[in-house]
Amino acid sequence: MQQPTMSPKRFVSSLSIGSRLNKLPVPLGMPLTGKNNIIQESKRLQTGMPAAFGKPQDTVARVHIGQVIMSISTKLQNKEHVIEALYRAKFKFPGHQKIHISRKWGFTKFNVDEFENMMAEKQFILEGCGANYILNCGPLDKWQALHS
């Protein structure tokens, strides 16, 4: 997978503070350029003479259909800049890529509307950038201590 170059105007200047870019596929190996891979072992390409080994060119990653390639965590006010940065970066990859906007609240597994309702009912303990869900079972004294 090639390193996508995002526009400095869109990503670096607007989103560098309080944003996190995560490239998810892990590079597997280094392809070697060339046209004849009969002599070499698996997935090795060569350049130059027929017995030459080849020169490493770049790192690659195997990506499957539907796999997430990149994710950006940022504030809601930077939504337009993130969409534009990902729109420009997706042209660096072959094939068809989609930009998906998550409805989750931060790094939790709950949607935004569920999260706000649960916060009003005090069903969460906030811990940094995440939240712990309080179950309705267990000792009564712990439940009363959390809801008082």
N, C-alpha and C positions, 0 to 999 in steps of 0.2 A: 504494500500500500504506500503510495507516495504521500509525502507530507503536503497537505493542502495549504496553499498560501492564501490566507484571508486578507482582505483589503485592510491596510492599516487605518484607513479613514473610517471604516465601519466597525472593526473589532477592537483594535488596540487602543485607539484614542477614546472610544465611547464606552467600552466594556471592560477594560483591563482591571479596574478596581471593582471588587465584589463579584467577579465572574470567574467561572471555572470551565475550561475546555478539556474534555476527556476523549481521547482517541481510543476506541475499544478493541479493534482487532490487533493481535500481537504479531509482530513480524516473525516469520518463520525462518527465512534463509536469504541468501544473496543470489540472484540470478546472474548468470554469466552470459555476455552477449556473444552471438555467433549464429551460424546457420547449420552446423553439422553436429548432431549429438549422438551419432551412432557409436562412437568410441567411448564417450564419457559415461559415467554412471548416471543414476536417476536424476532427471531434471537439471542437468548441467549443460549449458550451452557454451560453445567455444568460439574463439576468434583466431585469426591467423592460420597457421599451417594445420594440416589434418590431425597431427598428434599434439597440438598445443592445448593448454588447459583452459584458457580464456581469462578474461578480466572481470572482476566483480563490478557491477554497475549500480545496484540499488537494493534496498530491502523490500520484501514482498510479504503480504499476508493473505491467507485464504479467507475469503468472505463468502458466506452463503446467502441465498435469497431470503430476504426479510430480516437479516442481521443488522443491528444498530452499528453504524460506522463511527459517528461522533455524537457527543451530547454536550450541551452547554447549560450550565446552571447559572442563572442571573436573576435580577429583579424584574418585576413585571413592567416597569417603566422603560426598560431597554429592549422590549419585545421586537420593535421594528428593526433595530440595529442587528439583533441576533438573526432574524429571518433573512435580512439582506446579506449578512456575512455568510450564512450557510448556503444561501442561494448562489453566491459567487463561488463558494468552495466546492459545491457539488459538481461543477463543470470539470474539476480536476480528475474525476473518477469516470471510468467507462460505464455505460449502462444507464439505467433510470434510477434516480434517487428521489426519495420523498422527504419533505420536512414535516415532522410531526410535533405538535405542541401538546405537551402533557397537561392534564387537568389535575394532577396531584399537587398537594400542598407541600412544598419543599422536598425533603427527602423522606417523607412518610408514604404510607401505602393508601392514604385516604384522599378522596377528591376534595376540592375546595369547599363546595357547599356542605358536604358531610362534616368536614373538619370544623367549620364555623359553628354548625349546630352542636357538635360534640363538645366544643370549647365552652359554649354557653351552658351546657349540662354538666360541666366539670368531669368529663370522662378521659381527660388526658393529664399527664404530667410532662411539662415541657422540659427538655434536656438539650440545651445547645441548639443545633439545627434540626433536631428530630423531636419526637414526642412518643411517650409510652402510653399505651391504651390501658385503662383501668377496667378490669373485668368486674362483672356484677356478682361474682362468687368469691368465697374466701371468708376469713374472719371478719365479723361485724365491727370490731373495734378499729381495724385498719381502714375499713371503708368510711367509718364515721370520722376518723382522724383526717382523711384526705378531703372529705366534703365539708369540713367545718371551717 
